Amino acid sequence: MADVLQSLSDALADVVEKTAPGVVRVEGRRRLPATGIVWSSDGVIVTAHHVVERNEDIGVGLHDDVTAPAALVGRDPSTDLAVLRVNSSLTPPAWSDADDLKVGHLVLALGRPGAQMQATLGVVSALGEVEPPMAGMGRGSSGGRYGKRKRREGVSLRTSAGYFVQTDVVMYPGFSGGPLVDAFGFVRGLNTSALLRGASLTVPASVVRRVVDALLTHGKVKRGYLGVGAQPVRLPQALAEQLEQEIGLMVLSVESDSPAERGGLLQGDILVALDECPLQSVDELLMLLSGDRVGEQVAVRAVRGGQIVEVTIQVGERE
């Protein structure tokens, strides 16, 4: 047993040492510095959006403890990603977009909020779209068009750009923006503590790649919009039982000549689903309006005058 544990311990230490040159310190806020990951050898670095509180005077602590000035290329708050660039030649770690992570796999979360590397060990806790008791993000249904929906316990991991990985790794202060590394030393995503309170989430490498490519090319990530102002409201008991959700989104305003107006949404409507995904918070609505849906027709279910209606709206692009 001792030999097995020693071998595992040595292997984990080797993974940290191998990845360390591609993990940097990000000085973009007044408080504790955070972590970033080298994306490419020409100086591109990806980190968490919420740790870059300013657009200028950003510093990056490199592997050799040299601090270099960094320019902000762009940011995407919905996935909590930001891209920086330094005028230095860097060593990127090996990234993997593979979708072979399984619940129970051992993973390492790495951080460099100071001069030295830090690491924590944990397991993958959840993958894919997992519906919380009240978040209503599940797609499954049974019992008719507006019938009962299957319920699963867990944390909602779906966002506008894709799916997140949940782990049980301890996110120490300054770990946001750092890599989640698998047993083979591949970076499987970027860790963040800002997207869901009380949970350690990782933006998968495939999502990071998509966002980084968009920011490097356009300086922004396309986002869809309907053109409504809304707030959560409690549904009448009969409708709540019928839809198996207690909260909907009341439309407070409809922008003139917006997709919502053209599609027939009215002030006072209560939105309850978009393309079969129940809506119970504004964040859920925003997450469903991903850039790849711009121009698409979506089915919006609403309560109007106590009756369930459905309208079709062509998703616009947020400027």
C-alpha positions in Angstrom: 0.0 0.0 0.0 2.8 2.4 0.9 4.4 1.8 -2.6 1.1 2.6 -4.3 0.5 5.8 -2.4 4.1 6.9 -3.0 3.8 6.3 -6.7 0.5 8.2 -6.8 2.1 11.0 -4.8 5.1 11.2 -7.1 2.9 11.2 -10.2 0.8 14.1 -8.9 3.9 16.1 -8.0 5.2 15.4 -11.6 1.9 16.7 -13.1 2.2 20.0 -11.1 5.8 20.4 -12.0 5.1 19.7 -15.7 2.2 22.2 -15.8 3.8 25.0 -13.7 5.5 26.9 -16.6 2.0 27.5 -18.1 0.4 28.9 -14.9 0.9 32.6 -14.2 -0.1 35.1 -11.5 -2.7 37.8 -12.6 -2.6 41.1 -10.9 -5.8 42.7 -12.0 -7.6 43.7 -8.8 -6.9 45.4 -5.5 -7.2 42.3 -3.4 -5.3 39.0 -3.7 -3.9 38.3 -7.1 -5.4 35.5 -9.0 -4.3 32.9 -11.6 -4.1 32.6 -15.3 -3.2 30.0 -17.9 -0.9 30.4 -20.9 -2.9 29.9 -24.0 -0.3 30.3 -26.7 3.5 30.8 -26.9 3.0 34.3 -28.4 1.9 35.8 -25.0 -1.9 35.0 -24.9 -3.2 34.2 -21.4 -6.7 33.2 -20.4 -8.0 33.9 -16.9 -11.3 34.5 -15.0 -13.2 37.7 -15.9 -14.1 38.5 -12.3 -10.5 38.7 -11.2 -9.7 41.4 -13.8 -11.4 44.4 -12.2 -9.6 47.0 -14.3 -8.9 47.3 -18.0 -5.4 48.9 -17.6 -2.4 48.5 -15.4 -2.7 44.7 -15.3 0.4 42.7 -14.4 1.2 39.1 -15.0 3.7 37.2 -12.8 5.4 34.7 -15.1 6.9 31.3 -14.2 10.4 32.8 -13.6 8.8 35.4 -11.2 9.2 38.3 -13.6 6.2 40.5 -13.7 5.2 41.7 -17.2 2.5 44.3 -18.2 -0.5 42.8 -19.8 -3.1 44.2 -22.2 -6.8 43.2 -22.0 -7.8 41.6 -25.3 -11.5 41.0 -24.3 -13.8 39.5 -21.7 -16.9 37.4 -21.6 -18.8 37.8 -18.3 -21.3 35.0 -19.0 -18.6 32.4 -19.0 -16.3 34.3 -16.6 -13.4 34.3 -19.1 -11.0 37.1 -20.0 -8.1 37.1 -22.4 -4.8 39.0 -21.8 -1.7 39.4 -23.9 1.9 40.0 -22.7 4.9 40.8 -24.9 6.8 37.7 -23.9 7.4 34.2 -25.2 5.6 31.8 -23.0 5.2 28.0 -22.5 1.6 26.8 -22.8 0.5 23.6 -21.0 -1.1 20.8 -22.9 -4.8 21.4 -23.3 -7.4 18.6 -24.0 -10.9 19.1 -25.4 -11.7 15.5 -25.0 -15.1 14.7 -23.4 -13.9 11.6 -21.6 -13.9 13.0 -18.0 -16.1 10.9 -15.7 -17.6 11.5 -12.3 -15.0 10.2 -9.8 -11.9 11.0 -11.9 -9.1 12.5 -9.9 -8.2 16.1 -10.8 -5.9 18.8 -9.6 -6.7 22.5 -9.3 -3.6 24.6 -9.7 -3.1 28.2 -8.7 -0.4 30.8 -8.5 -1.7 33.8 -6.5 1.8 34.3 -5.2 5.3 33.5 -6.3 4.9 29.7 -5.8 2.6 27.1 -7.3 -0.2 25.8 -5.2 -2.3 22.7 -5.8 -5.4 20.9 -4.4 -6.6 17.4 -5.2 -10.2 16.4 -5.7 -12.6 14.4 -7.9 -15.1 15.3 -10.6 -18.5 15.6 -8.9 -20.9 16.2 -11.8 -20.9 16.6 -15.5 -23.3 17.9 -18.1 -26.8 19.3 -17.5 -27.9 18.6 -14.0 -31.2 20.1 -12.8 -31.4 21.6 -9.3 -34.6 21.4 -7.3 -35.6 25.0 -8.2 -33.5 26.0 -11.1 -35.7 24.3 -13.7 -33.0 23.8 -16.4 -34.0 20.2 -17.4 -35.3 19.4 -20.8 -37.0 16.1 -20.2 -40.8 16.0 -20.0 -43.6 13.5 -19.8 -47.4 13.5 -19.5 -48.4 15.7 -22.4 -47.4 19.0 -24.0 -47.4 20.9 -20.7 -47.1 17.8 -18.5 -44.8 16.9 -15.7 -41.1 17.2 -16.0 -38.5 14.8 -14.8 -36.6 16.1 -11.8 -33.0 15.5 -10.8 -31.0 16.7 -7.9 -27.8 18.6 -8.3 -26.4 21.9 -9.7 -27.3 23.6 -12.9 -24.1 23.4 -15.1 -25.5 24.7 -18.4 -24.5 28.1 -19.6 -24.8 30.2 -22.8 -21.5 28.7 -24.1 -21.9 25.1 -23.1 -21.6 23.0 -20.0 -19.5 23.2 -16.8 -17.7 20.6 -14.8 -18.3 20.5 -11.0 -15.6 19.2 -8.7 -15.0 19.0 -5.0 -11.6 20.6 -5.1 -11.0 23.4 -2.6 -10.8 26.7 -4.3 -8.3 28.6 -2.2 -8.2 32.4 -2.5 -6.6 33.3 -5.8 -7.2 30.0 -7.5 -9.9 31.4 -9.9 -8.5 31.5 -13.4 -6.2 28.5 -12.9 -6.3 25.2 -14.6 -8.1 21.9 -13.8 -5.6 19.2 -14.7 -6.3 15.5 -15.2 -4.1 12.6 -14.2 -2.2 12.7 -17.5 -1.2 16.3 -17.0 -3.7 17.8 -19.6 -5.6 21.0 -18.8 -9.3 20.2 -18.9 -10.6 23.7 -18.2 -10.4 26.9 -16.3 -11.5 27.0 -12.6 -13.8 29.7 -11.3 -15.5 30.4 -8.0 -17.8 33.2 -9.3 -20.4 31.5 -11.4 -22.2 29.6 -8.7 -22.0 30.4 -5.1 -20.6 27.6 -3.0 -19.6 25.4 -5.9 -16.2 24.8 -7.6 -16.9 25.0 -11.3 -14.6 24.5 -14.3 -15.2 26.0 -17.7 -14.3 23.1 -20.1 -11.4 23.4 -22.5 -13.8 23.3 -25.5 -15.7 26.3 -24.2 -12.5 28.1 -23.3 -11.3 27.6 -26.8 -14.5 28.9 -28.4 -14.5 32.0 -26.3 -10.8 32.7 -26.6 -11.0 32.4 -30.4 -14.0 34.8 -30.5 -12.3 37.3 -28.3 -9.0 37.2 -30.3 -10.9 37.5 -33.6 -13.7 40.0 -32.7 -12.9 41.3 -29.2 -16.3 40.1 -28.0 -18.5 37.0 -27.9 -21.8 37.1 -29.8 -24.9 37.1 -27.4 -28.5 36.7 -28.3 -31.3 38.9 -26.9 -35.1 39.2 -27.0 -35.5 42.8 -25.9 -37.4 42.5 -22.7 -37.1 43.7 -19.1 -38.2 41.0 -16.7 -38.2 40.0 -13.1 -39.1 36.7 -11.3 -42.6 36.3 -9.9 -44.4 33.4 -8.2 -46.9 31.6 -10.4 -50.5 30.9 -9.2 -50.8 27.6 -7.5 -52.7 25.8 -10.2 -50.2 26.8 -12.9 -47.3 26.0 -10.7 -48.6 22.5 -10.2 -49.4 22.1 -14.0 -45.9 23.3 -15.0 -44.1 21.9 -12.0 -42.3 25.2 -11.4 -43.1 27.9 -8.9 -41.4 30.9 -10.5 -41.7 32.5 -13.9 -40.4 35.8 -15.4 -42.8 38.7 -15.7 -42.2 40.9 -18.7 -42.0 44.5 -17.3 -41.1 46.1 -20.6 -40.8 45.3 -24.3 -38.3 47.3 -26.4 -39.7 48.9 -29.6 -39.0 47.0 -32.8 -37.2 44.2 -30.7 -37.4 40.5 -31.4 -39.8 40.2 -28.5 -42.2 42.8 -29.9 -42.0 41.4 -33.4 -42.7 37.9 -32.0 -45.8 39.1 -30.1 -44.7 39.2 -26.5 -46.6 41.7 -24.4 -45.9 43.6 -21.2 -47.4 41.6 -18.3 -46.7 38.2 -19.9 -45.0 35.7 -17.6 -42.3 33.7 -19.4 -42.1 30.1 -18.2 -40.0 28.3 -20.8 -37.8 28.9 -23.8 -37.5 25.9 -26.2 -38.8 23.6 -23.4 -36.2 24.9 -20.9 -38.1 26.3 -17.9 -37.3 29.9 -17.0 -37.2 30.9 -13.3 -34.5 33.6 -13.3 -33.1 36.3 -15.6 -29.7 34.5 -15.5 -31.3 31.4 -16.9 -32.9 33.4 -19.8 -29.5 35.0 -20.6 -27.7 31.7 -20.4 -30.1 30.2 -23.0 -29.6 33.1 -25.4 -26.2 31.9 -26.6 -24.4 33.4 -29.6 -25.1 30.4 -31.8 -28.8 31.0 -31.4 -28.7 34.5 -33.0 -31.0 34.4 -36.0 -32.7 31.2 -34.8 -36.4 30.8 -34.2 -37.2 29.9 -30.6 -40.4 28.9 -28.9 -41.3 31.0 -25.9 -44.0 29.7 -23.6 -45.8 32.3 -21.5 -48.7 32.8 -19.2 -51.1 35.5 -20.5 -54.4 36.2 -18.7 -54.1 32.9 -16.8 -53.7 30.9 -20.0 -50.6 29.3 -21.4 -49.6 30.7 -24.8 -46.7 30.1 -27.1 -45.0 32.5 -29.4 -42.1 32.1 -31.8 -39.3 34.7 -31.7 -36.3 35.1 -33.9 -33.3 35.8 -31.5 -31.5 39.0 -32.2 -27.9 39.9 -31.5 -27.0 42.1 -28.5 -24.9 45.1 -29.6 
